[in-house]
């Protein structure tokens, strides 16, 4: 007799096992049947929660990014920070420190980077841009109100800045010029926001 569990619990279990199998066997060599057998569930139950293996991968990436989005939201709506402070903390929060990188994060990134998963990357990146744009628009509006930023179209400006930041970050993640790109983005931010004070040292 199979265990009957709450849908969200079962969905999380499927994702956990899939992530483990991606590490053990690699994404390409892992099948949905492997996941089903490891969990001892029916094929119908897996497909009740996920369309396919790519959908599981997308949900794993989404789950991994949830803490970052929560942190960015806290920064954005923290009334103790001025707009320039928020901008600094916002960009700093997106920088992944090497000591925080886990084996599972590396495995997940390797899976996402596969050519056949470019759709997963593109789909998730667009969703991420949508989420972070709303946060950054709020910061720009605050900066305008504080008279440290001078932006006529906060939302549209946030769209351009965050789209570039997310998609370029994806492309240059392994580049030796990563620091140069980051400095260039800092300069771009200060110019586009027309900041009356330096944002980055």
C-alpha positions in Angstrom: 0.0 0.0 0.0 1.4 3.4 -1.0 1.8 6.3 1.3 -0.8 9.0 0.8 0.8 12.4 1.4 -0.1 16.0 0.9 0.5 17.2 -2.7 3.1 19.7 -1.8 5.0 17.2 0.3 5.0 14.6 -2.4 6.0 17.2 -5.0 9.0 18.3 -2.9 10.0 14.6 -2.5 10.0 14.1 -6.2 12.1 17.2 -6.7 14.5 16.1 -3.9 15.0 12.6 -5.5 15.3 14.0 -9.0 18.0 16.4 -7.8 19.9 13.6 -6.1 19.7 11.4 -9.2 20.9 14.3 -11.4 24.0 14.5 -9.2 24.5 10.7 -9.2 23.8 9.8 -12.8 23.8 13.2 -14.6 20.7 14.9 -16.0 20.8 13.1 -19.4 21.2 9.6 -18.0 18.4 10.1 -15.4 14.9 9.1 -16.6 11.5 9.7 -15.1 11.4 5.9 -14.5 14.5 6.2 -12.3 12.7 8.8 -10.2 9.6 6.7 -10.0 11.5 3.6 -8.9 13.6 5.4 -6.3 10.4 6.8 -4.7 8.2 3.8 -5.3 5.4 5.8 -6.7 3.2 5.4 -9.8 3.9 7.0 -13.1 0.6 8.8 -12.9 1.5 10.4 -9.6 4.7 11.8 -11.0 2.9 13.2 -14.1 0.2 14.6 -11.8 2.8 17.0 -10.4 5.1 17.5 -13.4 4.8 17.5 -17.2 8.1 15.9 -17.8 11.8 15.8 -16.6 12.4 19.4 -17.9 9.5 20.6 -15.8 11.1 19.0 -12.7 14.4 20.8 -13.5 12.6 24.1 -13.9 10.9 23.7 -10.5 14.3 22.8 -8.9 15.8 26.0 -10.3 12.8 28.0 -9.2 13.1 26.6 -5.7 16.8 27.3 -5.5 16.2 30.9 -6.4 13.3 31.5 -3.9 15.6 32.5 -1.0 17.3 35.1 -3.2 13.9 36.6 -4.2 12.9 36.7 -0.6 16.1 38.5 0.3 15.7 41.0 -2.5 12.1 41.7 -1.5 13.2 42.3 2.1 15.9 44.8 0.9 13.4 46.5 -1.4 10.7 47.2 1.2 13.0 47.8 4.2 12.0 51.3 5.3 15.4 51.7 7.1 17.4 51.8 3.9 17.8 54.8 1.6 17.5 54.1 -2.2 21.3 54.1 -2.7 21.8 51.7 0.1 19.1 49.4 -1.3 20.8 49.5 -4.7 24.1 48.5 -3.2 22.5 45.7 -1.2 20.4 44.6 -4.1 23.3 44.0 -6.4 25.5 42.5 -3.6 22.7 40.0 -2.8 22.9 38.6 -6.3 26.6 37.8 -6.1 27.0 34.1 -5.2 29.9 33.6 -2.9 32.2 30.7 -3.7 32.0 29.2 -0.2 28.2 29.0 -0.5 28.2 26.9 -3.6 27.2 23.3 -3.0 27.5 20.1 -5.0 23.8 20.1 -5.7 24.0 23.7 -7.0 26.8 22.8 -9.3 24.9 19.7 -10.6 21.8 21.8 -11.1 23.7 24.5 -13.0 25.3 21.8 -15.2 21.9 20.4 -16.0 20.5 23.9 -16.9 23.5 24.7 -19.1 22.9 21.7 -21.4 22.0 22.8 -24.9 18.7 20.9 -24.9 17.6 22.8 -21.7 18.0 26.3 -23.2 14.3 26.6 -23.2 14.3 26.0 -19.4 17.0 28.7 -18.9 15.1 31.2 -21.1 11.8 30.5 -19.5 13.2 30.9 -16.0 15.2 34.0 -16.8 12.2 35.8 -18.1 10.3 35.0 -15.0 13.2 36.1 -12.9 13.4 39.4 -14.8 9.7 40.0 -14.2 10.1 39.5 -10.4 13.2 41.6 -9.9 12.0 44.4 -12.2 9.1 45.1 -9.8 11.5 45.3 -6.9 14.0 47.5 -8.7 11.3 49.8 -10.0 10.3 50.4 -6.4 13.9 51.4 -5.5 14.1 53.8 -8.5 10.9 55.5 -7.5 12.2 55.8 -3.9 15.4 57.3 -5.3 13.4 59.8 -7.3 11.5 60.8 -4.2 14.7 61.2 -2.3 16.1 63.3 -5.2 19.2 61.1 -5.6 17.9 59.4 -8.8 16.5 61.3 -11.7 14.6 58.8 -13.9 11.6 59.8 -16.0 10.4 56.2 -16.6 11.1 54.0 -13.6 9.4 50.9 -14.7 10.7 50.9 -18.3 14.2 51.7 -17.0 14.0 48.8 -14.5 13.0 46.5 -17.3 16.0 47.4 -19.4 18.5 47.2 -16.5 17.2 43.9 -15.0 16.8 42.2 -18.4 20.4 43.0 -19.3 21.7 42.1 -15.8 20.0 38.7 -15.7 20.7 37.6 -19.3 24.3 38.9 -19.4 25.0 37.3 -16.0 23.9 34.0 -17.4 26.2 34.3 -20.4 29.3 35.4 -18.7 29.1 33.4 -15.5 32.2 31.4 -16.3 34.0 34.2 -18.1 37.4 35.5 -16.8 36.1 39.0 -17.5 33.3 38.6 -15.0 34.7 41.4 -12.8 34.9 43.8 -15.8 31.3 43.1 -16.7 30.3 43.8 -13.1 32.2 47.1 -13.0 30.6 48.1 -16.3 27.1 47.4 -14.9 27.9 49.5 -11.9 28.9 52.4 -14.2 25.8 51.8 -16.3 23.6 51.9 -13.3 25.0 55.2 -12.0 24.6 56.8 -15.4 21.1 55.5 -16.2 19.8 56.4 -12.7 21.6 59.8 -13.0 22.6 59.3 -9.4 23.6 62.6 -7.7 25.8 60.5 -5.3 28.2 57.6 -6.0 26.4 54.3 -5.6 29.5 52.0 -5.7 33.0 52.7 -4.4 
